[in-house]
Amino acid sequence: MAYLRRCLQSKRLEHFVLGNERLPAEISLPLAIQRLELLNLFEHLARDLAAHREAMQAYGQLRFRLWVLLSSH
């Protein structure tokens, strides 16, 4: 949850495969895919402040629901 919060706050979540130079060697990809630039999955949040605000609110709701779920057991 902390990682998700940091990604939302920074408006940056890099795609795990595309452009990842540290991808394990066991995962073989075509050279064209390996050479792609990193892909920021949260780029739209950097461009749209309303979408970012909505994402932060959704994160808050998710965090609260998780807290309720974990504290009930």
N, CA, C and O atoms as a GROMACS GRO file, in nm:
protein
  292
    1MET      N    1   0.083  -0.119   0.000
    1MET     CA    2   0.000   0.000   0.000
    1MET      C    3   0.088   0.126   0.000
    1MET      O    4   0.056   0.225  -0.066
    2ALA      N    5   0.197   0.120   0.074
    2ALA     CA    6   0.286   0.236   0.079
    2ALA      C    7   0.348   0.262  -0.058
    2ALA      O    8   0.363   0.378  -0.100
    3TYR      N    9   0.382   0.155  -0.129
    3TYR     CA   10   0.438   0.171  -0.263
    3TYR      C   11   0.336   0.234  -0.357
    3TYR      O   12   0.369   0.324  -0.434
    4LEU      N   13   0.212   0.187  -0.350
    4LEU     CA   14   0.106   0.243  -0.433
    4LEU      C   15   0.086   0.391  -0.401
    4LEU      O   16   0.070   0.472  -0.493
    5ARG      N   17   0.087   0.427  -0.273
    5ARG     CA   18   0.070   0.567  -0.233
    5ARG      C   19   0.182   0.653  -0.292
    5ARG      O   20   0.157   0.760  -0.347
    6ARG      N   21   0.307   0.605  -0.280
    6ARG     CA   22   0.420   0.682  -0.334
    6ARG      C   23   0.408   0.698  -0.486
    6ARG      O   24   0.437   0.805  -0.539
    7CYS      N   25   0.365   0.593  -0.553
    7CYS     CA   26   0.348   0.601  -0.699
    7CYS      C   27   0.238   0.700  -0.736
    7CYS      O   28   0.253   0.777  -0.830
    8LEU      N   29   0.128   0.697  -0.663
    8LEU     CA   30   0.020   0.790  -0.690
    8LEU      C   31   0.063   0.934  -0.663
    8LEU      O   32   0.034   1.023  -0.742
    9GLN      N   33   0.132   0.956  -0.552
    9GLN     CA   34   0.177   1.091  -0.519
    9GLN      C   35   0.275   1.145  -0.622
    9GLN      O   36   0.269   1.262  -0.659
   10SER      N   37   0.364   1.060  -0.669
   10SER     CA   38   0.463   1.103  -0.768
   10SER      C   39   0.408   1.097  -0.911
   10SER      O   40   0.473   1.142  -1.005
   11LYS      N   41   0.289   1.039  -0.925
   11LYS     CA   42   0.224   1.023  -1.056
   11LYS      C   43   0.312   0.943  -1.151
   11LYS      O   44   0.322   0.973  -1.270
   12ARG      N   45   0.376   0.840  -1.095
   12ARG     CA   46   0.468   0.759  -1.175
   12ARG      C   47   0.462   0.613  -1.132
   12ARG      O   48   0.487   0.580  -1.016
   13LEU      N   49   0.427   0.526  -1.227
   13LEU     CA   50   0.429   0.381  -1.207
   13LEU      C   51   0.482   0.321  -1.336
   13LEU      O   52   0.413   0.320  -1.438
   14GLU      N   53   0.604   0.272  -1.331
   14GLU     CA   54   0.667   0.220  -1.452
   14GLU      C   55   0.621   0.079  -1.482
   14GLU      O   56   0.605  -0.003  -1.392
   15HIS      N   57   0.598   0.053  -1.610
   15HIS     CA   58   0.559  -0.080  -1.656
   15HIS      C   59   0.669  -0.177  -1.621
   15HIS      O   60   0.787  -0.146  -1.637
   16PHE      N   61   0.633  -0.295  -1.573
   16PHE     CA   62   0.733  -0.393  -1.528
   16PHE      C   63   0.815  -0.450  -1.644
   16PHE      O   64   0.934  -0.479  -1.626
   17VAL      N   65   0.756  -0.466  -1.760
   17VAL     CA   66   0.824  -0.533  -1.871
   17VAL      C   67   0.881  -0.433  -1.971
   17VAL      O   68   1.000  -0.439  -2.003
   18LEU      N   69   0.798  -0.343  -2.020
   18LEU     CA   70   0.840  -0.254  -2.129
   18LEU      C   71   0.948  -0.157  -2.083
   18LEU      O   72   0.926  -0.075  -1.994
   19GLY      N   73   1.064  -0.167  -2.144
   19GLY     CA   74   1.174  -0.076  -2.115
   19GLY      C   75   1.250  -0.107  -1.988
   19GLY      O   76   1.338  -0.030  -1.949
   20ASN      N   77   1.218  -0.216  -1.922
   20ASN     CA   78   1.284  -0.251  -1.796
   20ASN      C   79   1.418  -0.318  -1.825
   20ASN      O   80   1.422  -0.433  -1.870
   21GLU      N   81   1.527  -0.247  -1.798
   21GLU     CA   82   1.660  -0.302  -1.824
   21GLU      C   83   1.700  -0.407  -1.721
   21GLU      O   84   1.794  -0.483  -1.744
   22ARG      N   85   1.630  -0.411  -1.607
   22ARG     CA   86   1.664  -0.506  -1.501
   22ARG      C   87   1.574  -0.630  -1.503
   22ARG      O   88   1.569  -0.705  -1.406
   23LEU      N   89   1.505  -0.650  -1.612
   23LEU     CA   90   1.419  -0.768  -1.626
   23LEU      C   91   1.505  -0.894  -1.618
   23LEU      O   92   1.610  -0.900  -1.681
   24PRO      N   93   1.463  -0.994  -1.542
   24PRO     CA   94   1.544  -1.117  -1.531
   24PRO      C   95   1.572  -1.178  -1.668
   24PRO      O   96   1.488  -1.173  -1.758
   25ALA      N   97   1.690  -1.235  -1.682
   25ALA     CA   98   1.732  -1.294  -1.810
   25ALA      C   99   1.642  -1.410  -1.851
   25ALA      O  100   1.632  -1.440  -1.970
   26GLU      N  101   1.576  -1.473  -1.755
   26GLU     CA  102   1.487  -1.586  -1.785
   26GLU      C  103   1.366  -1.541  -1.868
   26GLU      O  104   1.303  -1.623  -1.935
   27ILE      N  105   1.335  -1.413  -1.863
   27ILE     CA  106   1.223  -1.360  -1.940
   27ILE      C  107   1.281  -1.301  -2.068
   27ILE      O  108   1.337  -1.191  -2.068
   28SER      N  109   1.268  -1.374  -2.177
   28SER     CA  110   1.325  -1.327  -2.303
   28SER      C  111   1.218  -1.255  -2.384
   28SER      O  112   1.106  -1.304  -2.402
   29LEU      N  113   1.255  -1.139  -2.431
   29LEU     CA  114   1.165  -1.056  -2.510
   29LEU      C  115   1.233  -1.020  -2.642
   29LEU      O  116   1.356  -1.019  -2.649
   30PRO      N  117   1.155  -0.992  -2.745
   30PRO     CA  118   1.215  -0.945  -2.870
   30PRO      C  119   1.297  -0.818  -2.844
   30PRO      O  120   1.263  -0.739  -2.756
   31LEU      N  121   1.402  -0.800  -2.919
   31LEU     CA  122   1.492  -0.687  -2.901
   31LEU      C  123   1.418  -0.554  -2.909
   31LEU      O  124   1.449  -0.461  -2.834
   32ALA      N  125   1.321  -0.544  -2.999
   32ALA     CA  126   1.246  -0.419  -3.013
   32ALA      C  127   1.173  -0.384  -2.883
   32ALA      O  128   1.165  -0.267  -2.847
   33ILE      N  129   1.121  -0.483  -2.813
   33ILE     CA  130   1.052  -0.460  -2.685
   33ILE      C  131   1.154  -0.421  -2.579
   33ILE      O  132   1.128  -0.333  -2.497
   34GLN      N  133   1.270  -0.485  -2.580
   34GLN     CA  134   1.374  -0.456  -2.480
   34GLN      C  135   1.423  -0.313  -2.490
   34GLN      O  136   1.462  -0.253  -2.390
   35ARG      N  137   1.423  -0.258  -2.609
   35ARG     CA  138   1.479  -0.124  -2.632
   35ARG      C  139   1.378  -0.011  -2.612
   35ARG      O  140   1.414   0.106  -2.623
   36LEU      N  141   1.255  -0.043  -2.584
   36LEU     CA  142   1.155   0.062  -2.562
   36LEU      C  143   1.190   0.145  -2.440
   36LEU      O  144   1.255   0.098  -2.347
   37GLU      N  145   1.146   0.271  -2.441
   37GLU     CA  146   1.164   0.356  -2.324
   37GLU      C  147   1.069   0.308  -2.215
   37GLU      O  148   0.968   0.243  -2.241
   38LEU      N  149   1.104   0.342  -2.090
   38LEU     CA  150   1.016   0.308  -1.979
   38LEU      C  151   0.879   0.368  -2.002
   38LEU      O  152   0.866   0.481  -2.050
   39LEU      N  153   0.777   0.294  -1.968
   39LEU     CA  154   0.640   0.337  -1.987
   39LEU      C  155   0.580   0.371  -1.850
   39LEU      O  156   0.570   0.284  -1.764
   40ASN      N  157   0.540   0.496  -1.831
   40ASN     CA  158   0.477   0.540  -1.707
   40ASN      C  159   0.326   0.516  -1.717
   40ASN      O  160   0.257   0.584  -1.792
   41LEU      N  161   0.278   0.420  -1.640
   41LEU     CA  162   0.136   0.386  -1.644
   41LEU      C  163   0.048   0.494  -1.581
   41LEU      O  164  -0.073   0.496  -1.603
   42PHE      N  165   0.108   0.582  -1.502
   42PHE     CA  166   0.032   0.690  -1.438
   42PHE      C  167   0.054   0.825  -1.507
   42PHE      O  168   0.027   0.930  -1.447
   43GLU      N  169   0.100   0.824  -1.630
   43GLU     CA  170   0.125   0.950  -1.702
   43GLU      C  171   0.000   1.036  -1.710
   43GLU      O  172   0.007   1.159  -1.700
   44HIS      N  173  -0.115   0.973  -1.727
   44HIS     CA  174  -0.240   1.049  -1.736
   44HIS      C  175  -0.269   1.125  -1.608
   44HIS      O  176  -0.334   1.230  -1.612
   45LEU      N  177  -0.222   1.076  -1.494
   45LEU     CA  178  -0.244   1.146  -1.367
   45LEU      C  179  -0.161   1.273  -1.360
   45LEU      O  180  -0.202   1.370  -1.296
   46ALA      N  181  -0.047   1.274  -1.424
   46ALA     CA  182   0.037   1.394  -1.428
   46ALA      C  183  -0.026   1.502  -1.516
   46ALA      O  184  -0.007   1.621  -1.492
   47ARG      N  185  -0.099   1.460  -1.618
   47ARG     CA  186  -0.160   1.555  -1.711
   47ARG      C  187  -0.298   1.602  -1.667
   47ARG      O  188  -0.342   1.710  -1.708
   48ASP      N  189  -0.366   1.524  -1.585
   48ASP     CA  190  -0.505   1.554  -1.548
   48ASP      C  191  -0.517   1.559  -1.396
   48ASP      O  192  -0.524   1.456  -1.330
   49LEU      N  193  -0.520   1.681  -1.342
   49LEU     CA  194  -0.524   1.698  -1.196
   49LEU      C  195  -0.651   1.640  -1.135
   49LEU      O  196  -0.647   1.588  -1.023
   50ALA      N  197  -0.762   1.647  -1.206
   50ALA     CA  198  -0.887   1.589  -1.155
   50ALA      C  199  -0.875   1.437  -1.145
   50ALA      O  200  -0.922   1.378  -1.047
   51ALA      N  201  -0.814   1.375  -1.243
   51ALA     CA  202  -0.794   1.230  -1.240
   51ALA      C  203  -0.701   1.192  -1.126
   51ALA      O  204  -0.721   1.090  -1.060
   52HIS      N  205  -0.599   1.274  -1.102
   52HIS     CA  206  -0.506   1.247  -0.991
   52HIS      C  207  -0.579   1.258  -0.857
   52HIS      O  208  -0.563   1.173  -0.770
   53ARG      N  209  -0.658   1.361  -0.842
   53ARG     CA  210  -0.736   1.380  -0.718
   53ARG      C  211  -0.830   1.262  -0.696
   53ARG      O  212  -0.842   1.211  -0.585
   54GLU      N  213  -0.896   1.218  -0.802
   54GLU     CA  214  -0.987   1.103  -0.794
   54GLU      C  215  -0.911   0.975  -0.756
   54GLU      O  216  -0.960   0.895  -0.677
   55ALA      N  217  -0.794   0.957  -0.814
   55ALA     CA  218  -0.713   0.838  -0.782
   55ALA      C  219  -0.668   0.840  -0.637
   55ALA      O  220  -0.666   0.736  -0.571
   56MET      N  221  -0.632   0.958  -0.586
   56MET     CA  222  -0.591   0.968  -0.446
   56MET      C  223  -0.709   0.941  -0.353
   56MET      O  224  -0.692   0.879  -0.248
   57GLN      N  225  -0.828   0.986  -0.389
   57GLN     CA  226  -0.948   0.958  -0.309
   57GLN      C  227  -0.979   0.808  -0.311
   57GLN      O  228  -1.013   0.751  -0.208
   58ALA      N  229  -0.967   0.746  -0.427
   58ALA     CA  230  -0.991   0.602  -0.437
   58ALA      C  231  -0.889   0.525  -0.354
   58ALA      O  232  -0.923   0.424  -0.291
   59TYR      N  233  -0.765   0.572  -0.352
   59TYR     CA  234  -0.663   0.508  -0.269
   59TYR      C  235  -0.702   0.519  -0.121
   59TYR      O  236  -0.688   0.422  -0.046
   60GLY      N  237  -0.749   0.636  -0.080
   60GLY     CA  238  -0.790   0.655   0.059
   60GLY      C  239  -0.904   0.560   0.097
   60GLY      O  240  -0.903   0.503   0.206
   61GLN      N  241  -0.999   0.544   0.008
   61GLN     CA  242  -1.111   0.451   0.033
   61GLN      C  243  -1.061   0.307   0.041
   61GLN      O  244  -1.104   0.231   0.127
   62LEU      N  245  -0.972   0.270  -0.048
   62LEU     CA  246  -0.915   0.136  -0.048
   62LEU      C  247  -0.839   0.110   0.082
   62LEU      O  248  -0.852   0.003   0.142
   63ARG      N  249  -0.761   0.207   0.123
   63ARG     CA  250  -0.683   0.193   0.247
   63ARG      C  251  -0.776   0.177   0.367
   63ARG      O  252  -0.750   0.095   0.454
   64PHE      N  253  -0.885   0.255   0.372
   64PHE     CA  254  -0.980   0.244   0.482
   64PHE      C  255  -1.047   0.107   0.482
   64PHE      O  256  -1.060   0.044   0.587
   65ARG      N  257  -1.090   0.061   0.365
   65ARG     CA  258  -1.154  -0.071   0.357
   65ARG      C  259  -1.060  -0.182   0.399
   65ARG      O  260  -1.101  -0.278   0.465
   66LEU      N  261  -0.935  -0.171   0.362
   66LEU     CA  262  -0.836  -0.270   0.402
   66LEU      C  263  -0.816  -0.267   0.553
   66LEU      O  264  -0.806  -0.373   0.616
   67TRP      N  265  -0.811  -0.148   0.612
   67TRP     CA  266  -0.797  -0.134   0.757
   67TRP      C  267  -0.915  -0.199   0.828
   67TRP      O  268  -0.896  -0.272   0.926
   68VAL      N  269  -1.038  -0.174   0.779
   68VAL     CA  270  -1.158  -0.234   0.839
   68VAL      C  271  -1.151  -0.386   0.829
   68VAL      O  272  -1.178  -0.456   0.926
   69LEU      N  273  -1.114  -0.435   0.714
   69LEU     CA  274  -1.105  -0.579   0.693
   69LEU      C  275  -1.002  -0.643   0.787
   69LEU      O  276  -1.030  -0.746   0.848
   70LEU      N  277  -0.887  -0.583   0.798
   70LEU     CA  278  -0.780  -0.639   0.880
   70LEU      C  279  -0.809  -0.625   1.030
   70LEU      O  280  -0.768  -0.710   1.109
   71SER      N  281  -0.877  -0.518   1.069
   71SER     CA  282  -0.903  -0.497   1.212
   71SER      C  283  -1.022  -0.578   1.261
   71SER      O  284  -1.043  -0.590   1.381
   72SER      N  285  -1.100  -0.635   1.171
   72SER     CA  286  -1.217  -0.713   1.212
   72SER      C  287  -1.180  -0.857   1.244
   72SER      O  288  -1.265  -0.934   1.291
   73HIS      N  289  -1.057  -0.895   1.221
   73HIS     CA  290  -1.016  -1.034   1.247
   73HIS      C  291  -0.922  -1.041   1.362
   73HIS      O  292  -0.877  -1.149   1.399
   0.00000   0.00000   0.00000
